[in-house]
């Protein structure tokens, strides 16, 4: 590694980066008032690296190392501000961030082999289990619909801090040709000329329908943006929401599509979305236009994830989905086009 040059990290392979990230996580624990002898174990590597920190007595925390250059410190503070207000007002249980020894929630920790310090946040550990697509999810999806509606109501009425800043997730920043946040769908794994043609037709239709749907305040605002199963915890009758790292400004009904992320093709998805809608209506109404456009958001999300897999091919999640996910998107595009092209 050339004597630990700070220019090395970004050029290292995924496997070579892991021990460096672990060293950084272990170093970061010293920035908090934690018991001695804590263990640190990687539990997820996606946009960020997330570790379980466990004390000898069994108390646990989740430590998140933010990806370099993805979110500014102000954007991370904005995420945490919304998350903490949702929790303190009883809207939904979200992870509670822990202040460092200096009283700050966001810590900046460097490593000799990284060009810049990383932003790091420690959270109290939340109990519960991640739901699986093979489980009976009807009841949890009804609760999730209620929770999502409460989050949307909160977002509409919340007086955001003047410094609040988050990404905008609209058509251009998701599936557009110029600087989409997660890369171009055309660069997804296995997107050949044939797939590009049908994907392109679906993308064009999505763009036209969303332009007609519009961004009125009752349709577009601050949302979680990533309510997939991995970011939910089932704890008895409660559904907890974690990982607000992608929260930003988007269509409210996009939050109806993200819970079926990576499983959009599964036969139980329509019934799960119906359960979500039933729960949502317990809190606030859904217009006919909102309901009609949910399949558009499911299709947008699917193609956005094709782009994400292509631009994050080194992650375990991308590897686990890979080419079959791209191949399976063809049929979904065909169904979407046949259903909505004539409307």
LINFENVEN-V453626 format. One line per field, one symbol per residue. ss: DSSP state (a for helix, b for strand, c for the rest). psi: psi as a letter, one per 20 degrees, with the letter a starting at -180 (. if undefined). burial: # if it has 16 or more other C-alpha atoms within 10 Angstrom, else .. Layout:
ss->???
psi->???
burial->???
//
This chain:
ss->ccccccccaaaccaaaaaaaaaaaaaaaaaacccccccbbbbbbbcccbbbbbbcccccbbbbbbcccccccaaaaaaaaaaaaaaaaccccccccbbccccccccbbbccccccccbbbbbbbccccbccccccccaaaaaaaaaaaaaaaaaaaaccccccccccbccaaaaacccccccccaaacccccaaaaaaaaaaaaaaaaaaaaaccccccbbbbcccccaaabbbbccbbbbccccccbbbbccaaaaaaaccccccccaaaaaaaaaaaaaccccccaaaaaaaaaaaaaaaaaaaaaaaaccccaaaaaaaaaaaaaaaaaaaaaaaaaccc
psi->klkkpiihghiqrghhhghghggggghhhiiqmqqqkqqpppipodgrppqpppqhiiqqrpppoqppigqrhhhghgghggghhhghjjgqprqoqpqrhjiqgpqoprqhjphqqqppppqqppqrqpqqhirojgghhgghggggghgggghhipnqqhjpprqpnaggigjriolqhkrphhjrpjnagghhghghgggggggghhhhgrlqhjipbprgillrhijqponciqoqprnjhjqapaphihihhhhjpijhiqhigghghggghgggiigqqprhhgghighghggggghhhgggghikiiqhgghhgbhhgggihghgggggghhihi.
burial->.......##.......#..###.###.##.##.#...#.#.#..#...######.....#######.#..#.#.######.###.#....##########....#####.####...#########...##.....##.#################........#######.####...############...##.######.###.##........############.###....###########################..##..#########.........#..#####################....#..###.##..##.##..##..#...
//
